[in-house]
Amino acid sequence: SSHFRSCTPPLPSRHRAAMAAGMPKRWAWSFLTEGIAFRAGRLYETFWNSQSNVKYTVLFLYPGALFWVRWRAETKYKYNVFVADKAVEPPEPTHRFGKYFKWKNGSTYYFKAMDTVKDLKETVYGGADKVPKSVRVGCYGRMMEDSDNLALAVRTFCKRDPKLVLWEEEAQA
């Protein structure tokens, strides 16, 4: 019976180990892990050697601002408030920088889901004692009561458009 036999004698074990050492250390996709490791190291060194104001801005200020804006968006509703009559316009603040914080139509206010129209008035005027008796809140020709839930009233009366108008009711009984 004939069968194929190798013409070379078998190699000693030391030669087999030497040949295994010649196997490649890099594989087809090694560049990905090496590139990521290099970029991570470079980023760490750049951060470590950077100025401290840059470090803490990147580490605390940006994430803190993003977290705050996201938290406010998820926990409160935004309303734009307009005043139709000069008689019920909120007074100018009396503190040192009051002229910079005076009333502007379309000012933005944020309220929680359970706040009422009364809470809106108190916030706009800066306290329950400063709210004029004849001021009313509404939108699209609909008037809201002080006890109405602000979020539900806006959804129902304002076609989900959070532009609220304050005006003076002339015929108050």
MODELLER restraints for C-alpha pairs under 7 A, 6 or more apart:
rsr = mdl.restraints
at = mdl.atoms
rsr.add(forms.Gaussian(group=physical.xy_distance, feature=features.Distance(at['CA:47:A'], at['CA:55:A']), mean=6.59, stdev=0.5))
rsr.add(forms.Gaussian(group=physical.xy_distance, feature=features.Distance(at['CA:75:A'], at['CA:112:A']), mean=6.57, stdev=0.5))
rsr.add(forms.Gaussian(group=physical.xy_distance, feature=features.Distance(at['CA:76:A'], at['CA:110:A']), mean=5.86, stdev=0.5))
rsr.add(forms.Gaussian(group=physical.xy_distance, feature=features.Distance(at['CA:76:A'], at['CA:111:A']), mean=5.27, stdev=0.5))
rsr.add(forms.Gaussian(group=physical.xy_distance, feature=features.Distance(at['CA:76:A'], at['CA:112:A']), mean=4.57, stdev=0.5))
rsr.add(forms.Gaussian(group=physical.xy_distance, feature=features.Distance(at['CA:76:A'], at['CA:113:A']), mean=6.57, stdev=0.5))
rsr.add(forms.Gaussian(group=physical.xy_distance, feature=features.Distance(at['CA:77:A'], at['CA:110:A']), mean=5.38, stdev=0.5))
rsr.add(forms.Gaussian(group=physical.xy_distance, feature=features.Distance(at['CA:77:A'], at['CA:111:A']), mean=5.34, stdev=0.5))
rsr.add(forms.Gaussian(group=physical.xy_distance, feature=features.Distance(at['CA:77:A'], at['CA:112:A']), mean=6.14, stdev=0.5))
rsr.add(forms.Gaussian(group=physical.xy_distance, feature=features.Distance(at['CA:77:A'], at['CA:113:A']), mean=6.93, stdev=0.5))
rsr.add(forms.Gaussian(group=physical.xy_distance, feature=features.Distance(at['CA:78:A'], at['CA:108:A']), mean=6.74, stdev=0.5))
rsr.add(forms.Gaussian(group=physical.xy_distance, feature=features.Distance(at['CA:78:A'], at['CA:109:A']), mean=5.82, stdev=0.5))
rsr.add(forms.Gaussian(group=physical.xy_distance, feature=features.Distance(at['CA:78:A'], at['CA:110:A']), mean=4.58, stdev=0.5))
rsr.add(forms.Gaussian(group=physical.xy_distance, feature=features.Distance(at['CA:78:A'], at['CA:111:A']), mean=6.68, stdev=0.5))
rsr.add(forms.Gaussian(group=physical.xy_distance, feature=features.Distance(at['CA:79:A'], at['CA:108:A']), mean=5.70, stdev=0.5))
rsr.add(forms.Gaussian(group=physical.xy_distance, feature=features.Distance(at['CA:79:A'], at['CA:109:A']), mean=5.27, stdev=0.5))
rsr.add(forms.Gaussian(group=physical.xy_distance, feature=features.Distance(at['CA:79:A'], at['CA:110:A']), mean=6.19, stdev=0.5))
rsr.add(forms.Gaussian(group=physical.xy_distance, feature=features.Distance(at['CA:79:A'], at['CA:162:A']), mean=4.95, stdev=0.5))
rsr.add(forms.Gaussian(group=physical.xy_distance, feature=features.Distance(at['CA:79:A'], at['CA:163:A']), mean=6.11, stdev=0.5))
rsr.add(forms.Gaussian(group=physical.xy_distance, feature=features.Distance(at['CA:80:A'], at['CA:106:A']), mean=4.94, stdev=0.5))
rsr.add(forms.Gaussian(group=physical.xy_distance, feature=features.Distance(at['CA:80:A'], at['CA:107:A']), mean=5.45, stdev=0.5))
rsr.add(forms.Gaussian(group=physical.xy_distance, feature=features.Distance(at['CA:80:A'], at['CA:108:A']), mean=4.69, stdev=0.5))
rsr.add(forms.Gaussian(group=physical.xy_distance, feature=features.Distance(at['CA:80:A'], at['CA:109:A']), mean=6.41, stdev=0.5))
rsr.add(forms.Gaussian(group=physical.xy_distance, feature=features.Distance(at['CA:80:A'], at['CA:162:A']), mean=6.14, stdev=0.5))
rsr.add(forms.Gaussian(group=physical.xy_distance, feature=features.Distance(at['CA:80:A'], at['CA:163:A']), mean=4.82, stdev=0.5))
rsr.add(forms.Gaussian(group=physical.xy_distance, feature=features.Distance(at['CA:80:A'], at['CA:164:A']), mean=6.12, stdev=0.5))
rsr.add(forms.Gaussian(group=physical.xy_distance, feature=features.Distance(at['CA:81:A'], at['CA:105:A']), mean=6.52, stdev=0.5))
rsr.add(forms.Gaussian(group=physical.xy_distance, feature=features.Distance(at['CA:81:A'], at['CA:106:A']), mean=4.97, stdev=0.5))
rsr.add(forms.Gaussian(group=physical.xy_distance, feature=features.Distance(at['CA:81:A'], at['CA:107:A']), mean=5.46, stdev=0.5))
rsr.add(forms.Gaussian(group=physical.xy_distance, feature=features.Distance(at['CA:81:A'], at['CA:108:A']), mean=6.51, stdev=0.5))
rsr.add(forms.Gaussian(group=physical.xy_distance, feature=features.Distance(at['CA:81:A'], at['CA:163:A']), mean=5.96, stdev=0.5))
rsr.add(forms.Gaussian(group=physical.xy_distance, feature=features.Distance(at['CA:81:A'], at['CA:164:A']), mean=4.87, stdev=0.5))
rsr.add(forms.Gaussian(group=physical.xy_distance, feature=features.Distance(at['CA:81:A'], at['CA:165:A']), mean=5.92, stdev=0.5))
rsr.add(forms.Gaussian(group=physical.xy_distance, feature=features.Distance(at['CA:82:A'], at['CA:105:A']), mean=4.65, stdev=0.5))
rsr.add(forms.Gaussian(group=physical.xy_distance, feature=features.Distance(at['CA:82:A'], at['CA:106:A']), mean=5.07, stdev=0.5))
rsr.add(forms.Gaussian(group=physical.xy_distance, feature=features.Distance(at['CA:82:A'], at['CA:164:A']), mean=6.08, stdev=0.5))
rsr.add(forms.Gaussian(group=physical.xy_distance, feature=features.Distance(at['CA:82:A'], at['CA:165:A']), mean=4.75, stdev=0.5))
rsr.add(forms.Gaussian(group=physical.xy_distance, feature=features.Distance(at['CA:82:A'], at['CA:166:A']), mean=6.15, stdev=0.5))
rsr.add(forms.Gaussian(group=physical.xy_distance, feature=features.Distance(at['CA:83:A'], at['CA:89:A']), mean=6.13, stdev=0.5))
rsr.add(forms.Gaussian(group=physical.xy_distance, feature=features.Distance(at['CA:83:A'], at['CA:105:A']), mean=6.27, stdev=0.5))
rsr.add(forms.Gaussian(group=physical.xy_distance, feature=features.Distance(at['CA:83:A'], at['CA:165:A']), mean=5.62, stdev=0.5))
rsr.add(forms.Gaussian(group=physical.xy_distance, feature=features.Distance(at['CA:83:A'], at['CA:166:A']), mean=4.72, stdev=0.5))
rsr.add(forms.Gaussian(group=physical.xy_distance, feature=features.Distance(at['CA:83:A'], at['CA:167:A']), mean=6.08, stdev=0.5))
rsr.add(forms.Gaussian(group=physical.xy_distance, feature=features.Distance(at['CA:84:A'], at['CA:165:A']), mean=6.54, stdev=0.5))
rsr.add(forms.Gaussian(group=physical.xy_distance, feature=features.Distance(at['CA:84:A'], at['CA:166:A']), mean=6.05, stdev=0.5))
rsr.add(forms.Gaussian(group=physical.xy_distance, feature=features.Distance(at['CA:84:A'], at['CA:167:A']), mean=5.22, stdev=0.5))
rsr.add(forms.Gaussian(group=physical.xy_distance, feature=features.Distance(at['CA:85:A'], at['CA:167:A']), mean=5.50, stdev=0.5))
rsr.add(forms.Gaussian(group=physical.xy_distance, feature=features.Distance(at['CA:85:A'], at['CA:168:A']), mean=6.45, stdev=0.5))
rsr.add(forms.Gaussian(group=physical.xy_distance, feature=features.Distance(at['CA:88:A'], at['CA:132:A']), mean=6.89, stdev=0.5))
rsr.add(forms.Gaussian(group=physical.xy_distance, feature=features.Distance(at['CA:88:A'], at['CA:135:A']), mean=6.50, stdev=0.5))
rsr.add(forms.Gaussian(group=physical.xy_distance, feature=features.Distance(at['CA:88:A'], at['CA:167:A']), mean=6.54, stdev=0.5))
rsr.add(forms.Gaussian(group=physical.xy_distance, feature=features.Distance(at['CA:88:A'], at['CA:168:A']), mean=6.20, stdev=0.5))
rsr.add(forms.Gaussian(group=physical.xy_distance, feature=features.Distance(at['CA:90:A'], at['CA:103:A']), mean=6.45, stdev=0.5))
rsr.add(forms.Gaussian(group=physical.xy_distance, feature=features.Distance(at['CA:90:A'], at['CA:124:A']), mean=6.97, stdev=0.5))
rsr.add(forms.Gaussian(group=physical.xy_distance, feature=features.Distance(at['CA:90:A'], at['CA:125:A']), mean=5.40, stdev=0.5))
rsr.add(forms.Gaussian(group=physical.xy_distance, feature=features.Distance(at['CA:92:A'], at['CA:98:A']), mean=6.28, stdev=0.5))
rsr.add(forms.Gaussian(group=physical.xy_distance, feature=features.Distance(at['CA:92:A'], at['CA:102:A']), mean=4.87, stdev=0.5))
rsr.add(forms.Gaussian(group=physical.xy_distance, feature=features.Distance(at['CA:92:A'], at['CA:103:A']), mean=6.68, stdev=0.5))
rsr.add(forms.Gaussian(group=physical.xy_distance, feature=features.Distance(at['CA:93:A'], at['CA:101:A']), mean=6.87, stdev=0.5))
rsr.add(forms.Gaussian(group=physical.xy_distance, feature=features.Distance(at['CA:93:A'], at['CA:102:A']), mean=6.39, stdev=0.5))
rsr.add(forms.Gaussian(group=physical.xy_distance, feature=features.Distance(at['CA:113:A'], at['CA:151:A']), mean=5.86, stdev=0.5))
rsr.add(forms.Gaussian(group=physical.xy_distance, feature=features.Distance(at['CA:114:A'], at['CA:149:A']), mean=6.33, stdev=0.5))
rsr.add(forms.Gaussian(group=physical.xy_distance, feature=features.Distance(at['CA:115:A'], at['CA:149:A']), mean=6.02, stdev=0.5))
rsr.add(forms.Gaussian(group=physical.xy_distance, feature=features.Distance(at['CA:115:A'], at['CA:150:A']), mean=5.97, stdev=0.5))
rsr.add(forms.Gaussian(group=physical.xy_distance, feature=features.Distance(at['CA:116:A'], at['CA:146:A']), mean=6.70, stdev=0.5))
rsr.add(forms.Gaussian(group=physical.xy_distance, feature=features.Distance(at['CA:116:A'], at['CA:147:A']), mean=5.97, stdev=0.5))
rsr.add(forms.Gaussian(group=physical.xy_distance, feature=features.Distance(at['CA:116:A'], at['CA:148:A']), mean=5.54, stdev=0.5))
rsr.add(forms.Gaussian(group=physical.xy_distance, feature=features.Distance(at['CA:116:A'], at['CA:149:A']), mean=4.40, stdev=0.5))
rsr.add(forms.Gaussian(group=physical.xy_distance, feature=features.Distance(at['CA:116:A'], at['CA:150:A']), mean=4.82, stdev=0.5))
rsr.add(forms.Gaussian(group=physical.xy_distance, feature=features.Distance(at['CA:117:A'], at['CA:145:A']), mean=6.88, stdev=0.5))
rsr.add(forms.Gaussian(group=physical.xy_distance, feature=features.Distance(at['CA:117:A'], at['CA:146:A']), mean=4.85, stdev=0.5))
rsr.add(forms.Gaussian(group=physical.xy_distance, feature=features.Distance(at['CA:117:A'], at['CA:147:A']), mean=6.35, stdev=0.5))
rsr.add(forms.Gaussian(group=physical.xy_distance, feature=features.Distance(at['CA:117:A'], at['CA:148:A']), mean=5.86, stdev=0.5))
rsr.add(forms.Gaussian(group=physical.xy_distance, feature=features.Distance(at['CA:117:A'], at['CA:149:A']), mean=6.40, stdev=0.5))
rsr.add(forms.Gaussian(group=physical.xy_distance, feature=features.Distance(at['CA:117:A'], at['CA:150:A']), mean=5.27, stdev=0.5))
rsr.add(forms.Gaussian(group=physical.xy_distance, feature=features.Distance(at['CA:118:A'], at['CA:146:A']), mean=4.68, stdev=0.5))
rsr.add(forms.Gaussian(group=physical.xy_distance, feature=features.Distance(at['CA:118:A'], at['CA:147:A']), mean=6.58, stdev=0.5))
rsr.add(forms.Gaussian(group=physical.xy_distance, feature=features.Distance(at['CA:121:A'], at['CA:131:A']), mean=6.55, stdev=0.5))
rsr.add(forms.Gaussian(group=physical.xy_distance, feature=features.Distance(at['CA:122:A'], at['CA:128:A']), mean=5.00, stdev=0.5))
rsr.add(forms.Gaussian(group=physical.xy_distance, feature=features.Distance(at['CA:122:A'], at['CA:131:A']), mean=6.39, stdev=0.5))
rsr.add(forms.Gaussian(group=physical.xy_distance, feature=features.Distance(at['CA:125:A'], at['CA:131:A']), mean=5.73, stdev=0.5))
rsr.add(forms.Gaussian(group=physical.xy_distance, feature=features.Distance(at['CA:134:A'], at['CA:168:A']), mean=5.42, stdev=0.5))
rsr.add(forms.Gaussian(group=physical.xy_distance, feature=features.Distance(at['CA:134:A'], at['CA:169:A']), mean=5.36, stdev=0.5))
rsr.add(forms.Gaussian(group=physical.xy_distance, feature=features.Distance(at['CA:134:A'], at['CA:172:A']), mean=6.87, stdev=0.5))
rsr.add(forms.Gaussian(group=physical.xy_distance, feature=features.Distance(at['CA:135:A'], at['CA:166:A']), mean=6.47, stdev=0.5))
rsr.add(forms.Gaussian(group=physical.xy_distance, feature=features.Distance(at['CA:135:A'], at['CA:167:A']), mean=5.53, stdev=0.5))
rsr.add(forms.Gaussian(group=physical.xy_distance, feature=features.Distance(at['CA:135:A'], at['CA:168:A']), mean=4.61, stdev=0.5))
rsr.add(forms.Gaussian(group=physical.xy_distance, feature=features.Distance(at['CA:135:A'], at['CA:169:A']), mean=6.15, stdev=0.5))
rsr.add(forms.Gaussian(group=physical.xy_distance, feature=features.Distance(at['CA:136:A'], at['CA:143:A']), mean=6.96, stdev=0.5))
rsr.add(forms.Gaussian(group=physical.xy_distance, feature=features.Distance(at['CA:136:A'], at['CA:166:A']), mean=5.53, stdev=0.5))
rsr.add(forms.Gaussian(group=physical.xy_distance, feature=features.Distance(at['CA:136:A'], at['CA:167:A']), mean=5.44, stdev=0.5))
rsr.add(forms.Gaussian(group=physical.xy_distance, feature=features.Distance(at['CA:136:A'], at['CA:168:A']), mean=6.15, stdev=0.5))
rsr.add(forms.Gaussian(group=physical.xy_distance, feature=features.Distance(at['CA:136:A'], at['CA:169:A']), mean=6.45, stdev=0.5))
rsr.add(forms.Gaussian(group=physical.xy_distance, feature=features.Distance(at['CA:137:A'], at['CA:143:A']), mean=5.94, stdev=0.5))
rsr.add(forms.Gaussian(group=physical.xy_distance, feature=features.Distance(at['CA:137:A'], at['CA:144:A']), mean=5.70, stdev=0.5))
rsr.add(forms.Gaussian(group=physical.xy_distance, feature=features.Distance(at['CA:137:A'], at['CA:164:A']), mean=6.64, stdev=0.5))
rsr.add(forms.Gaussian(group=physical.xy_distance, feature=features.Distance(at['CA:137:A'], at['CA:165:A']), mean=5.63, stdev=0.5))
rsr.add(forms.Gaussian(group=physical.xy_distance, feature=features.Distance(at['CA:137:A'], at['CA:166:A']), mean=4.65, stdev=0.5))
rsr.add(forms.Gaussian(group=physical.xy_distance, feature=features.Distance(at['CA:137:A'], at['CA:167:A']), mean=6.69, stdev=0.5))
rsr.add(forms.Gaussian(group=physical.xy_distance, feature=features.Distance(at['CA:138:A'], at['CA:144:A']), mean=5.39, stdev=0.5))
rsr.add(forms.Gaussian(group=physical.xy_distance, feature=features.Distance(at['CA:138:A'], at['CA:164:A']), mean=5.73, stdev=0.5))
rsr.add(forms.Gaussian(group=physical.xy_distance, feature=features.Distance(at['CA:138:A'], at['CA:165:A']), mean=5.42, stdev=0.5))
rsr.add(forms.Gaussian(group=physical.xy_distance, feature=features.Distance(at['CA:138:A'], at['CA:166:A']), mean=6.72, stdev=0.5))
rsr.add(forms.Gaussian(group=physical.xy_distance, feature=features.Distance(at['CA:139:A'], at['CA:157:A']), mean=6.91, stdev=0.5))
rsr.add(forms.Gaussian(group=physical.xy_distance, feature=features.Distance(at['CA:139:A'], at['CA:158:A']), mean=5.63, stdev=0.5))
rsr.add(forms.Gaussian(group=physical.xy_distance, feature=features.Distance(at['CA:139:A'], at['CA:163:A']), mean=6.84, stdev=0.5))
rsr.add(forms.Gaussian(group=physical.xy_distance, feature=features.Distance(at['CA:139:A'], at['CA:164:A']), mean=5.41, stdev=0.5))
rsr.add(forms.Gaussian(group=physical.xy_distance, feature=features.Distance(at['CA:139:A'], at['CA:165:A']), mean=5.87, stdev=0.5))
rsr.add(forms.Gaussian(group=physical.xy_distance, feature=features.Distance(at['CA:140:A'], at['CA:158:A']), mean=6.10, stdev=0.5))
rsr.add(forms.Gaussian(group=physical.xy_distance, feature=features.Distance(at['CA:142:A'], at['CA:157:A']), mean=6.38, stdev=0.5))
rsr.add(forms.Gaussian(group=physical.xy_distance, feature=features.Distance(at['CA:154:A'], at['CA:160:A']), mean=5.79, stdev=0.5))
rsr.add(forms.Gaussian(group=physical.xy_distance, feature=features.Distance(at['CA:154:A'], at['CA:161:A']), mean=6.97, stdev=0.5))
rsr.add(forms.Gaussian(group=physical.xy_distance, feature=features.Distance(at['CA:154:A'], at['CA:162:A']), mean=6.21, stdev=0.5))
